Amino acid sequence: MWAVSGIGGGLINPILSAVIFERLPPRMVGRGMSMVGALTRIGAPVAAPGIGVAIGLFGVSPVLVAGAALYLAAVCLPAFGRTATELERPPEEPETAQPPDQLA
């Protein structure tokens, strides 16, 4: 399970990072990447005790199957619908010799 999730995360994280860097304005990259990192880690303190309780109530096998199904859904669902179509590269803006605020 760890190997499969590690390979899956290793494949999707660089793609996700490239899309984030491409979509965010340069002055917002630090804040945007920090927000994504914080949101991806916010569930760990809640999920670990919750999984322990679920294993105590239902057993290991059903919790592993449910976790695998949730993980698969979280990874695969964004490939369908509006999310996947909005991953296309935005149109390029024409470059100017000087920024508009510095024109005389």
DSSP file (Angstrom, degrees, kcal/mol; ACC not computed):
  #  RESIDUE AA STRUCTURE BP1 BP2  ACC     N-H-->O    O-->H-N    N-H-->O    O-->H-N    TCO  KAPPA ALPHA  PHI   PSI    X-CA   Y-CA   Z-CA
    1    1 A M     >        0   0    0      0, 0.0     4,-2.5     0, 0.0     5,-0.2   0.000 360.0 360.0 360.0 -44.9    0.0    0.0    0.0
    2    2 A W  H  >  +     0   0    0      1,-0.2     4,-2.3     2,-0.2     5,-0.2   0.905 360.0  49.1 -63.7 -40.0    2.8    2.4    0.9
    3    3 A A  H  > S+     0   0    0      2,-0.2     4,-2.5     1,-0.2     5,-0.2   0.931 112.5  46.5 -66.2 -44.9    4.7    1.7   -2.3
    4    4 A V  H  > S+     0   0    0      1,-0.2     4,-2.5     2,-0.2    -2,-0.2   0.922 115.5  45.3 -64.9 -43.9    1.6    2.1   -4.5
    5    5 A S  H  X S+     0   0    0     -4,-2.5     4,-2.7     2,-0.2    -1,-0.2   0.861 112.5  52.5 -69.5 -33.0    0.6    5.4   -2.9
    6    6 A G  H  X S+     0   0    0     -4,-2.3     4,-2.4    -5,-0.2    -2,-0.2   0.916 111.4  45.5 -66.4 -42.8    4.2    6.6   -3.0
    7    7 A I  H  X S+     0   0    0     -4,-2.5     4,-1.5     2,-0.2    -2,-0.2   0.920 114.6  48.9 -66.1 -42.6    4.5    5.9   -6.7
    8    8 A G  H  X S+     0   0    0     -4,-2.5     4,-2.0    -5,-0.2    -2,-0.2   0.925 114.5  44.4 -62.9 -44.4    1.1    7.5   -7.3
    9    9 A G  H  X S+     0   0    0     -4,-2.7     4,-2.3     1,-0.2    -1,-0.2   0.871 110.5  55.5 -67.2 -36.3    2.0   10.6   -5.3
   10   10 A G  H  < S+     0   0    0     -4,-2.4    -1,-0.2    -5,-0.2    -2,-0.2   0.792 111.2  45.1 -66.4 -27.7    5.4   10.8   -6.9
   11   11 A L  H  X S+     0   0    0     -4,-1.5     4,-0.6    -3,-0.2    -2,-0.2   0.860 118.9  38.4 -82.8 -37.4    3.8   10.9  -10.3
   12   12 A I  H  X S+     0   0    0     -4,-2.0     4,-2.7    -5,-0.2     5,-0.2   0.798 101.8  69.4 -88.7 -28.1    1.1   13.4   -9.7
   13   13 A N  H  X S+     0   0    0     -4,-2.3     4,-2.7     1,-0.2     5,-0.2   0.902  99.5  47.7 -61.6 -44.0    2.8   15.9   -7.4
   14   14 A P  H  > S+     0   0    0      0, 0.0     4,-2.2     0, 0.0    -1,-0.2   0.888 113.7  48.9 -64.5 -34.9    5.2   17.3  -10.0
   15   15 A I  H  X S+     0   0    0     -4,-0.6     4,-2.2     2,-0.2    -2,-0.2   0.937 112.6  47.3 -66.9 -45.8    2.3   17.7  -12.4
   16   16 A L  H  X S+     0   0    0     -4,-2.7     4,-2.3     1,-0.2    -1,-0.2   0.907 111.9  50.5 -62.1 -42.6    0.2   19.4   -9.8
   17   17 A S  H  X S+     0   0    0     -4,-2.7     4,-2.7    -5,-0.2    -1,-0.2   0.902 109.2  51.3 -63.0 -40.7    3.1   21.7   -8.8
   18   18 A A  H  X S+     0   0    0     -4,-2.2     4,-2.0     1,-0.2    -1,-0.2   0.902 110.6  48.4 -63.9 -40.3    3.7   22.7  -12.5
   19   19 A V  H  X S+     0   0    0     -4,-2.2     4,-2.2     2,-0.2    -1,-0.2   0.907 111.8  49.6 -65.7 -41.2    0.0   23.6  -12.9
   20   20 A I  H  X S+     0   0    0     -4,-2.3     4,-2.2     1,-0.2    -2,-0.2   0.933 111.5  48.1 -63.9 -45.9    0.0   25.6   -9.7
   21   21 A F  H  < S+     0   0    0     -4,-2.7    -1,-0.2     1,-0.2    -2,-0.2   0.875 113.9  48.3 -61.7 -36.5    3.2   27.5  -10.8
   22   22 A E  H  < S+     0   0    0     -4,-2.0    -1,-0.2    -5,-0.2    -2,-0.2   0.867 115.3  43.2 -72.2 -36.3    1.6   28.2  -14.2
   23   23 A R  H  < S+     0   0    0     -4,-2.2    -2,-0.2    -5,-0.1    -1,-0.2   0.797  98.9  78.4 -82.8 -30.6   -1.7   29.4  -12.9
   24   24 A L  S  < S-     0   0    0     -4,-2.2     5,-0.1    -5,-0.2     0, 0.0  -0.563  86.5-111.4 -83.6 142.3   -0.6   31.7  -10.0
   25   25 A P    >>  -     0   0    0      0, 0.0     3,-2.3     0, 0.0     4,-0.6  -0.411  35.5-109.8 -63.2 148.6    0.7   35.2  -10.6
   26   26 A P  G >4 S+     0   0    0      0, 0.0     3,-0.8     0, 0.0     4,-0.4   0.821 117.9  54.9 -53.8 -34.7    4.4   35.4   -9.8
   27   27 A R  G 34 S+     0   0    0      1,-0.2     4,-0.2     2,-0.1     3,-0.1   0.631 110.7  46.6 -75.1 -11.2    3.8   37.5   -6.7
   28   28 A M  G <> S+     0   0    0     -3,-2.3     4,-2.9     2,-0.1     5,-0.2   0.393  81.0  97.7-108.8   1.3    1.4   34.9   -5.3
   29   29 A V  H <X S+     0   0    0     -3,-0.8     4,-2.8    -4,-0.6     5,-0.3   0.917  84.4  48.6 -60.6 -45.7    3.4   31.7   -5.8
   30   30 A G  H  > S+     0   0    0     -4,-0.4     4,-2.0     1,-0.2    -1,-0.2   0.930 115.9  42.8 -60.4 -46.8    4.8   31.6   -2.3
   31   31 A R  H  > S+     0   0    0     -4,-0.2     4,-2.3     2,-0.2    -1,-0.2   0.904 115.4  49.9 -66.6 -41.2    1.4   32.1   -0.7
   32   32 A G  H  X S+     0   0    0     -4,-2.9     4,-2.3     2,-0.2    -2,-0.2   0.920 111.9  46.2 -65.4 -44.4   -0.4   29.7   -3.1
   33   33 A M  H  X S+     0   0    0     -4,-2.8     4,-2.3    -5,-0.2    -1,-0.2   0.880 112.5  51.6 -66.8 -36.8    2.1   26.9   -2.6
   34   34 A S  H  X S+     0   0    0     -4,-2.0     4,-2.4    -5,-0.3    -1,-0.2   0.902 109.8  49.8 -64.5 -40.3    2.0   27.4    1.2
   35   35 A M  H  X S+     0   0    0     -4,-2.3     4,-2.6     2,-0.2    -2,-0.2   0.914 110.6  48.9 -65.9 -43.0   -1.8   27.2    1.2
   36   36 A V  H  X S+     0   0    0     -4,-2.3     4,-2.0     1,-0.2    -2,-0.2   0.928 112.6  48.7 -62.5 -44.1   -1.8   24.0   -0.9
   37   37 A G  H  X S+     0   0    0     -4,-2.3     4,-1.1     1,-0.2    -2,-0.2   0.907 112.6  47.9 -61.8 -42.5    0.7   22.4    1.4
   38   38 A A  H  X S+     0   0    0     -4,-2.4     4,-0.9     1,-0.2     3,-0.4   0.911 111.5  49.8 -65.8 -42.3   -1.3   23.4    4.5
   39   39 A L  H  < S+     0   0    0     -4,-2.6     4,-0.4     1,-0.2     3,-0.3   0.842 108.4  52.8 -67.7 -32.0   -4.6   22.2    3.1
   40   40 A T  H  < S+     0   0    0     -4,-2.0    -1,-0.2     1,-0.2     3,-0.2   0.764 115.4  40.9 -74.0 -22.3   -3.0   18.8    2.2
   41   41 A R  H >< S+     0   0    0     -4,-1.1     3,-0.8    -3,-0.4    -1,-0.2   0.478  89.9  88.0-101.9  -2.9   -1.7   18.3    5.7
   42   42 A I  T 3< S+     0   0    0     -4,-0.9     4,-0.4    -3,-0.3    -1,-0.1   0.768  83.4  57.4 -70.4 -24.3   -4.7   19.6    7.7
   43   43 A G  T 3> S+     0   0    0     -4,-0.4     4,-3.4    -3,-0.2     3,-0.5   0.687  84.1  82.0 -81.0 -17.1   -6.4   16.2    7.8
   44   44 A A  H <> S+     0   0    0     -3,-0.8     4,-2.0     1,-0.2    -1,-0.2   0.903  89.5  49.2 -60.0 -45.9   -3.7   14.2    9.4
   45   45 A P  H  4 S+     0   0    0      0, 0.0    -1,-0.2     0, 0.0    -2,-0.1   0.812 120.8  37.7 -65.7 -25.7   -4.4   15.2   13.1
   46   46 A V  H  > S+     0   0    0     -3,-0.5     4,-1.5    -4,-0.4    -2,-0.2   0.850 115.3  52.1 -88.3 -39.1   -8.1   14.4   12.6
   47   47 A A  H  X S+     0   0    0     -4,-3.4     4,-2.9     1,-0.2     5,-0.3   0.884 100.3  60.3 -70.3 -39.4   -7.7   11.3   10.4
   48   48 A A  H  X S+     0   0    0     -4,-2.0     4,-1.9    -5,-0.3    -1,-0.2   0.942 110.7  38.5 -60.0 -51.5   -5.3    9.3   12.5
   49   49 A P  H  > S+     0   0    0      0, 0.0     4,-2.3     0, 0.0    -1,-0.2   0.889 115.7  55.0 -65.5 -34.8   -7.5    9.1   15.6
   50   50 A G  H  X S+     0   0    0     -4,-1.5     4,-2.4     1,-0.2    -2,-0.2   0.897 107.9  48.2 -63.6 -39.6  -10.6    8.6   13.4
   51   51 A I  H  X S+     0   0    0     -4,-2.9     4,-2.6     2,-0.2    -1,-0.2   0.889 109.4  53.8 -67.5 -38.4   -8.9    5.7   11.7
   52   52 A G  H  X S+     0   0    0     -4,-1.9     4,-1.9    -5,-0.3    -2,-0.2   0.916 110.6  45.9 -60.8 -42.9   -8.0    4.1   15.0
   53   53 A V  H  X S+     0   0    0     -4,-2.3     4,-2.0     2,-0.2    -2,-0.2   0.913 112.0  51.6 -65.0 -42.7  -11.6    4.3   16.2
   54   54 A A  H  X>S+     0   0    0     -4,-2.4     4,-3.2     1,-0.2     5,-0.6   0.893 109.0  50.1 -63.5 -39.4  -12.8    2.9   12.9
   55   55 A I  H  X5S+     0   0    0     -4,-2.6     4,-1.5     1,-0.2    -1,-0.2   0.898 110.2  51.2 -64.8 -39.4  -10.4   -0.1   13.1
   56   56 A G  H  <5S+     0   0    0     -4,-1.9    -2,-0.2    -5,-0.2    -1,-0.2   0.861 118.6  37.2 -64.2 -35.2  -11.6   -0.7   16.7
   57   57 A L  H  <5S+     0   0    0     -4,-2.0    -2,-0.2    -5,-0.1    -1,-0.2   0.894 134.8  16.6 -83.6 -41.8  -15.3   -0.7   15.6
   58   58 A F  H  <5S-     0   0    0     -4,-3.2    -3,-0.2     1,-0.2    -2,-0.2   0.653 103.1-114.1-111.2 -19.4  -15.1   -2.4   12.2
   59   59 A G     X< -     0   0    0     -4,-1.5     4,-1.1    -5,-0.6    -1,-0.2  -0.303  35.3 -74.4 100.8 169.3  -11.7   -4.2   12.0
   60   60 A V  H  > S+     0   0    0      2,-0.2     4,-2.5     1,-0.2     5,-0.2   0.930 119.6  54.9 -72.1 -47.9   -8.7   -3.7    9.8
   61   61 A S  H  > S+     0   0    0      1,-0.2     4,-2.5     2,-0.2     5,-0.2   0.917 108.6  45.5 -60.0 -49.4   -9.9   -5.1    6.5
   62   62 A P  H  > S+     0   0    0      0, 0.0     4,-2.4     0, 0.0    -1,-0.2   0.883 114.2  50.1 -62.9 -34.8  -13.0   -3.0    6.0
   63   63 A V  H  X S+     0   0    0     -4,-1.1     4,-2.6     2,-0.2    -2,-0.2   0.905 111.0  48.6 -69.7 -40.0  -11.1    0.2    7.0
   64   64 A L  H  X S+     0   0    0     -4,-2.5     4,-2.6     2,-0.2    -1,-0.2   0.912 112.7  48.1 -64.0 -42.1   -8.3   -0.6    4.6
   65   65 A V  H  X S+     0   0    0     -4,-2.5     4,-2.2    -5,-0.2    -2,-0.2   0.922 113.7  46.8 -65.0 -43.3  -10.8   -1.2    1.8
   66   66 A A  H  X S+     0   0    0     -4,-2.4     4,-2.5    -5,-0.2    -2,-0.2   0.909 113.1  49.5 -65.1 -41.4  -12.7    2.0    2.6
   67   67 A G  H  X S+     0   0    0     -4,-2.6     4,-2.5     2,-0.2    -2,-0.2   0.907 110.9  49.3 -63.7 -41.9   -9.5    3.9    2.7
   68   68 A A  H  X S+     0   0    0     -4,-2.6     4,-2.6     2,-0.2    -1,-0.2   0.897 111.4  49.9 -64.2 -39.8   -8.3    2.5   -0.6
   69   69 A A  H  X S+     0   0    0     -4,-2.2     4,-2.4     2,-0.2    -2,-0.2   0.914 112.4  46.9 -65.5 -42.4  -11.7    3.4   -2.2
   70   70 A L  H  X S+     0   0    0     -4,-2.5     4,-2.5     2,-0.2    -2,-0.2   0.905 113.1  48.9 -65.0 -40.8  -11.5    7.0   -0.9
   71   71 A Y  H  X S+     0   0    0     -4,-2.5     4,-1.9     2,-0.2    -2,-0.2   0.925 112.0  48.8 -64.2 -44.6   -7.9    7.4   -2.0
   72   72 A L  H  X S+     0   0    0     -4,-2.6     4,-2.6     1,-0.2     5,-0.3   0.906 112.8  48.1 -62.3 -42.1   -8.8    6.0   -5.5
   73   73 A A  H  X S+     0   0    0     -4,-2.4     4,-2.4     1,-0.2    -2,-0.2   0.909 110.5  51.4 -64.9 -41.6  -11.8    8.4   -5.7
   74   74 A A  H  < S+     0   0    0     -4,-2.5    -1,-0.2     1,-0.2    -2,-0.2   0.844 116.8  40.2 -64.9 -33.0   -9.7   11.4   -4.6
   75   75 A V  H  < S+     0   0    0     -4,-1.9    -2,-0.2    -5,-0.2    -1,-0.2   0.869 122.9  37.3 -82.9 -38.2   -7.1   10.7   -7.2
   76   76 A C  H >< S+     0   0    0     -4,-2.6     3,-1.6    -5,-0.2     4,-0.2   0.819 100.8  69.3 -88.8 -32.3   -9.3    9.7  -10.1
   77   77 A L  G >< S+     0   0    0     -4,-2.4     3,-1.8    -5,-0.3    -1,-0.2   0.851  91.8  59.9 -61.0 -36.4  -12.3   12.0   -9.8
   78   78 A P  G 3  S+     0   0    0      0, 0.0    -1,-0.3     0, 0.0    -2,-0.1   0.703  91.8  70.7 -65.0 -14.7  -10.5   15.1  -10.8
   79   79 A A  G <  S+     0   0    0     -3,-1.6     2,-0.3    -4,-0.2    -2,-0.2   0.584  97.1  61.2 -75.1  -8.0   -9.6   13.5  -14.1
   80   80 A F  S X  S+     0   0    0     -3,-1.8     3,-0.5    -4,-0.2     4,-0.2  -0.871  96.1   3.6-119.0 151.2  -13.3   13.9  -15.2
   81   81 A G  T >> S-     0   0    0     -2,-0.3     4,-1.3     1,-0.2     3,-0.5  -0.379 114.3 -18.7  83.4-155.6  -15.5   16.9  -15.6
   82   82 A R  H 3> S+     0   0    0      1,-0.2     4,-1.7     2,-0.2    -1,-0.2   0.801 126.7  63.5 -63.3 -33.8  -14.7   20.6  -15.3
   83   83 A T  H <4 S+     0   0    0     -3,-0.5    -1,-0.2     1,-0.2     4,-0.2   0.911 104.7  45.7 -60.5 -43.5  -11.5   20.1  -13.4
   84   84 A A  H X4 S+     0   0    0     -3,-0.5     3,-1.1    -4,-0.2    -1,-0.2   0.867 111.2  51.8 -70.2 -36.2   -9.7   18.2  -16.2
   85   85 A T  H >< S+     0   0    0     -4,-1.3     3,-0.9     1,-0.2    -1,-0.2   0.789 104.1  57.9 -72.8 -25.2  -10.8   20.6  -18.9
   86   86 A E  T 3< S+     0   0    0     -4,-1.7    -1,-0.2     1,-0.2    -2,-0.2   0.431  85.2  81.1 -85.1   2.8   -9.5   23.6  -16.9
   87   87 A L  T <   +     0   0    0     -3,-1.1    -1,-0.2    -4,-0.2    -2,-0.1   0.517  66.6 114.5 -82.0  -4.5   -6.0   22.2  -16.8
   88   88 A E  S <  S-     0   0    0     -3,-0.9    -3,-0.0     1,-0.1     0, 0.0  -0.321  83.0 -92.1 -65.0 150.6   -5.3   23.4  -20.3
   89   89 A R        -     0   0    0      1,-0.1    -1,-0.1     3,-0.0     3,-0.1  -0.404  42.9-118.6 -65.1 133.0   -2.7   26.1  -20.6
   90   90 A P        -     0   0    0      0, 0.0    -1,-0.1     0, 0.0     3,-0.1  -0.351  41.4 -85.9 -68.7 155.0   -4.1   29.6  -20.4
   91   91 A P        -     0   0    0      0, 0.0     2,-0.2     0, 0.0     0, 0.0  -0.314  49.2-106.6 -62.6 143.9   -3.6   31.9  -23.5
   92   92 A E        -     0   0    0     -3,-0.1     3,-0.0     1,-0.1    -3,-0.0  -0.467  27.2-134.2 -72.2 139.1   -0.3   33.7  -23.5
   93   93 A E        -     0   0    0     -2,-0.2     2,-0.1    -3,-0.1    -1,-0.1  -0.753  29.3-105.0 -90.8 140.8   -0.4   37.4  -22.8
   94   94 A P        -     0   0    0      0, 0.0     2,-0.3     0, 0.0    -1,-0.1  -0.418  35.6-125.3 -66.0 138.8    1.6   39.7  -25.2
   95   95 A E        -     0   0    0     -2,-0.1     2,-0.3     4,-0.0     3,-0.0  -0.634  21.4-153.3 -85.8 142.4    4.8   40.9  -23.6
   96   96 A T        -     0   0    0     -2,-0.3    -1,-0.0     1,-0.1     0, 0.0  -0.777  24.0-120.4-110.7 159.4    5.4   44.7  -23.5
   97   97 A A  S    S+     0   0    0     -2,-0.3    -1,-0.1     1,-0.1    -2,-0.0   0.886  99.0  18.5 -65.7 -38.4    8.8   46.4  -23.4
   98   98 A Q  S    S-     0   0    0     -3,-0.0    -1,-0.1     2,-0.0     5,-0.1  -0.958  92.3 -98.4-131.1 149.3    8.0   48.1  -20.1
   99   99 A P    >   -     0   0    0      0, 0.0     3,-1.9     0, 0.0     4,-0.4  -0.377  39.8-114.7 -61.4 147.3    5.4   47.4  -17.5
  100  100 A P  G >  S+     0   0    0      0, 0.0     3,-1.0     0, 0.0    -2,-0.0   0.798 112.9  59.0 -57.6 -31.7    2.3   49.6  -17.9
  101  101 A D  G 3  S+     0   0    0      1,-0.2     0, 0.0     3,-0.0     0, 0.0   0.628 104.1  52.1 -75.4 -10.5    2.9   51.5  -14.6
  102  102 A Q  G <  S+     0   0    0     -3,-1.9    -1,-0.2     2,-0.0     2,-0.2   0.389  79.6 115.6-105.4   2.6    6.3   52.7  -15.7
  103  103 A L    <         0   0    0     -3,-1.0     0, 0.0    -4,-0.4     0, 0.0  -0.492 360.0 360.0 -71.1 141.1    5.3   54.2  -19.0
  104  104 A A              0   0    0     -2,-0.2    -1,-0.1     0, 0.0    -3,-0.0   0.471 360.0 360.0 -85.7 360.0    5.8   57.9  -19.2
